[in-house]
Amino acid sequence: MGMNKNTILGWATFIMTLMGLLLIALGFFKYRDVSGWGFAAVGVGFLANAWVFNALKGRV
């Protein structure tokens, strides 16, 4: 059983959401100084990309 395009986009969405939440948590709990803002901003970017990948599911 192979993976089709929608399955790959679904896995990419899941992994990017997980990484985005992990980066936001890392910026919030571990790095509380200025570098934490950078981690959180990159995490929000990962969540935005995951949202786009989720919107593309079924359309590609």
C-alpha positions in Angstrom: 0.0 0.0 0.0 1.6 3.2 -1.2 1.1 6.7 0.1 -0.7 9.1 -2.1 -0.4 12.9 -2.2 -3.1 13.5 0.5 -1.5 11.1 2.9 1.9 12.8 2.5 0.3 16.2 3.0 -1.5 14.9 6.1 1.7 13.6 7.6 3.5 16.9 6.7 0.7 18.8 8.4 1.0 16.7 11.5 4.8 16.9 11.7 4.8 20.7 11.1 2.1 21.3 13.7 4.0 19.2 16.2 7.3 21.1 15.5 5.5 24.5 15.7 4.0 23.7 19.1 7.4 22.3 20.3 9.2 25.5 19.2 6.6 27.7 20.8 6.8 25.7 24.1 10.6 25.8 23.9 10.6 29.6 23.5 8.1 30.0 26.3 9.5 27.6 28.9 13.3 27.2 28.2 14.4 30.6 26.7 12.6 33.4 28.5 14.8 36.2 27.2 14.9 37.7 23.7 15.8 34.4 21.9 12.5 33.0 23.2 10.6 35.5 21.0 12.5 34.1 17.9 11.6 30.5 18.8 8.0 31.5 19.2 8.0 33.4 15.9 9.4 30.4 14.0 6.9 28.2 15.7 4.0 30.4 14.5 5.5 30.2 11.0 5.5 26.4 11.2 1.8 26.5 12.3 1.0 28.8 9.3 2.8 26.4 6.9 0.9 23.5 8.4 -2.4 25.4 7.9 -1.5 25.9 4.2 -0.6 22.2 3.8 -3.9 21.2 5.4 -5.8 23.5 3.1 -4.1 21.9 0.1 -5.2 18.4 1.0 -7.6 17.1 -1.6 -6.8 19.9 -4.1 -3.4 18.8 -5.3 
